[in-house]
Amino acid sequence: MTTDLDLQSAIAALDEYGYEKKASTDLEQARNKQQMGKYIKSLDYSLRRLLILQETVNELVEEKKHQLAQQENIQTYKTKIINLSRELNLSYEEVLAIMADAGTKK
């Protein structure tokens, strides 16, 4: 855990001293709001284009949140099946087969 904090502190220090600015000024190298802001300003977009960019970014953020929520739900569902298989002393595949059979009988 302290290694992560040390790494984050080192990255923050490099950013503060302008290391990223010297190395590159493209968006891929932007690690914080200030750097991304500088890059976007360098594009010299009109208000209309900035609004389109904002709308696009908002849509992408919502899509990414939705994907993460789906992954979390899938993992939760798999965990519940694993726990059920342990309770019933069955394999994961056997529980899935029983669930599939129950679903087709409805």
Summary of the structure (lengths in Angstrom):
residues: 106
radius of gyration: 23.8
end to end distance: 49.9
largest distance: 66.1
contacts: 212
relative contact order: 0.05
helix: 85%
strand: 0%
